[in-house]
Amino acid sequence: MRCGNSTPRPDAIFAANDAMAIGCLRACADAGVDVPGEVAVAGFDDIPLARLVHPALTTMQVDIAGLGASALRLLVQSREGAGAGDGIRSIVPQLVIRGSSQCAGSRPGP
């Protein structure tokens, strides 16, 4: 995603979690790098702060409470001898697109 600047940079930064992505937003701001105009930034977790930073952070939303509940259920089942089956469970994160990943020219109007 290159939005008009010819400076060689990565098109995007995908951080391991939202706290790290927010740190990237800060580092970009300190370096004068326009997010999302020059580089897109995304995180993983969808912590509450992700909506409040500027620009708002694009992130992968995971149902952490549901994941914890599932893990607890498996633990209780295994302790009660009910077995946990194969122990494999899938979680499907949802992409939440916010301002940190949109080109200036493609942002929706007010």
CORFEN-V287376 format. One record per residue. N is the residue number from 1. RES is the residue in one letter. SS is DSSP state (H for helix, E for strand, - for the rest). D_CENTER is the distance of its C-alpha to the mean C-alpha in Angstrom with 1 decimal. Layout:
BEGIN
n = <N | N>
res = <RES | RES>
ss = <SS | SS>
d_center = <D_CENTER | D_CENTER>
END
This chain:
BEGIN
n = <1 | 2 | 3 | 4 | 5 | 6 | 7 | 8 | 9 | 10 | 11 | 12 | 13 | 14 | 15 | 16 | 17 | 18 | 19 | 20 | 21 | 22 | 23 | 24 | 25 | 26 | 27 | 28 | 29 | 30 | 31 | 32 | 33 | 34 | 35 | 36 | 37 | 38 | 39 | 40 | 41 | 42 | 43 | 44 | 45 | 46 | 47 | 48 | 49 | 50 | 51 | 52 | 53 | 54 | 55 | 56 | 57 | 58 | 59 | 60 | 61 | 62 | 63 | 64 | 65 | 66 | 67 | 68 | 69 | 70 | 71 | 72 | 73 | 74 | 75 | 76 | 77 | 78 | 79 | 80 | 81 | 82 | 83 | 84 | 85 | 86 | 87 | 88 | 89 | 90 | 91 | 92 | 93 | 94 | 95 | 96 | 97 | 98 | 99 | 100 | 101 | 102 | 103 | 104 | 105 | 106 | 107 | 108 | 109 | 110>
res = <M | R | C | G | N | S | T | P | R | P | D | A | I | F | A | A | N | D | A | M | A | I | G | C | L | R | A | C | A | D | A | G | V | D | V | P | G | E | V | A | V | A | G | F | D | D | I | P | L | A | R | L | V | H | P | A | L | T | T | M | Q | V | D | I | A | G | L | G | A | S | A | L | R | L | L | V | Q | S | R | E | G | A | G | A | G | D | G | I | R | S | I | V | P | Q | L | V | I | R | G | S | S | Q | C | A | G | S | R | P | G | P>
ss = <- | - | - | - | - | - | - | - | - | - | - | E | E | E | - | - | - | H | H | H | H | H | H | H | H | H | H | H | H | H | H | - | - | - | - | - | - | - | - | E | E | E | E | E | E | - | - | H | H | H | H | - | - | - | - | - | - | E | E | E | E | - | - | H | H | H | H | H | H | H | H | H | H | H | H | H | H | H | H | - | - | - | - | - | - | - | - | - | - | - | - | - | - | E | E | E | - | - | H | H | H | - | - | H | H | H | - | - | - | ->
d_center = <17.1 | 19.9 | 20.9 | 24.4 | 24.3 | 26.2 | 25.1 | 23.9 | 20.2 | 17.3 | 16.0 | 12.3 | 10.4 | 7.5 | 7.2 | 7.8 | 6.2 | 5.5 | 9.3 | 9.7 | 7.6 | 9.9 | 12.6 | 12.1 | 12.5 | 15.6 | 17.0 | 16.8 | 18.5 | 21.1 | 21.8 | 22.3 | 19.6 | 18.6 | 15.0 | 14.6 | 18.3 | 18.5 | 15.1 | 11.7 | 8.6 | 4.9 | 2.7 | 2.9 | 5.5 | 5.8 | 8.6 | 11.4 | 11.5 | 8.3 | 10.9 | 13.7 | 13.0 | 14.5 | 13.3 | 10.9 | 7.2 | 5.6 | 2.4 | 3.9 | 6.6 | 9.1 | 12.6 | 13.2 | 16.7 | 17.6 | 16.8 | 18.9 | 21.6 | 21.8 | 22.2 | 24.8 | 26.7 | 26.9 | 28.2 | 30.8 | 31.9 | 32.4 | 34.3 | 36.5 | 37.3 | 35.8 | 33.7 | 30.1 | 30.8 | 28.9 | 26.1 | 23.5 | 21.0 | 18.1 | 14.9 | 13.2 | 9.5 | 9.3 | 7.5 | 7.6 | 9.0 | 9.9 | 12.2 | 10.4 | 10.8 | 14.2 | 17.5 | 19.9 | 22.4 | 20.3 | 19.1 | 20.8 | 23.7 | 24.1>
END
